[in-house]
Amino acid sequence: MARRATAVRASREPLDERPAIEAAQRDPRHFAELYEKNFERIYAYVVRRVRDRTVAEDLTSDVFHEALRNLPRFEWRGVPFAAWLFKIASNAIIDHAQRAARSRRLELDPPKQASLEDAERRARLFRMVGKLPSDQQHVIVLRFAEQRSIREIAQQLRRSEGAVKQLQFRGLANLRTLMGKAHG
């Protein structure tokens, strides 16, 4: 009997919160009721996933700020309001994890200083590109120095994409030959 009463109460819960949601949509001051009703669940969900109390508190705060900001767009579909909050929380957790991963990557990969050897190698390569026929030279510079697409180069040079690819192929082959001669 107790199990049945719990099931009936749980099935009525979404219907009971609809007036609170509509009131909060009309006047944001009524959002406090939804916040109080759902805070513990959302915080528990977040803290279990991030395992850092301070971060969980910040993310939970972000979830409710996001929910309040987007409440006018919330559409009642008979699903508990908490389901929407859990979706916002999931997105906040994912965003946090991605930001943290990017931050760790930046810490692990500090910007490389160009060494004197790299600068000399680039200067030699630049001189070799200067020895190519002018059309090949132009395509190589546009493609690799300016990072233009084949289509952009073809439009700029008023040639077909196939012709640009051929010029690029020949230019790179000539550079390989020049590099081979330079290295013996």
BELJOWO-V780945 format. One record per pair of residues at least 24 apart in sequence whose C-alpha atoms are under 7 Angstrom apart, sorted by sequence separation. I is the first residue (numbers start at 1). GAP is how many residues later the second one is. D is the distance in whole Angstrom. If there is no record, write none. Layout:
i=I gap=GAP d=D
i=I gap=GAP d=D
//
This chain:
i=63 gap=25 d=6
i=139 gap=25 d=7
i=63 gap=26 d=6
i=139 gap=28 d=7
i=140 gap=28 d=6
i=63 gap=29 d=7
i=139 gap=29 d=6
i=136 gap=31 d=5
i=140 gap=31 d=7
i=136 gap=32 d=6
i=59 gap=33 d=7
i=137 gap=34 d=7
i=136 gap=35 d=5
i=132 gap=39 d=7
i=46 gap=43 d=7
i=38 gap=44 d=6
i=42 gap=44 d=7
i=25 gap=46 d=6
i=129 gap=46 d=7
i=25 gap=47 d=5
i=128 gap=47 d=7
i=128 gap=50 d=7
i=15 gap=63 d=7
i=14 gap=64 d=6
i=14 gap=65 d=6
i=14 gap=66 d=5
//
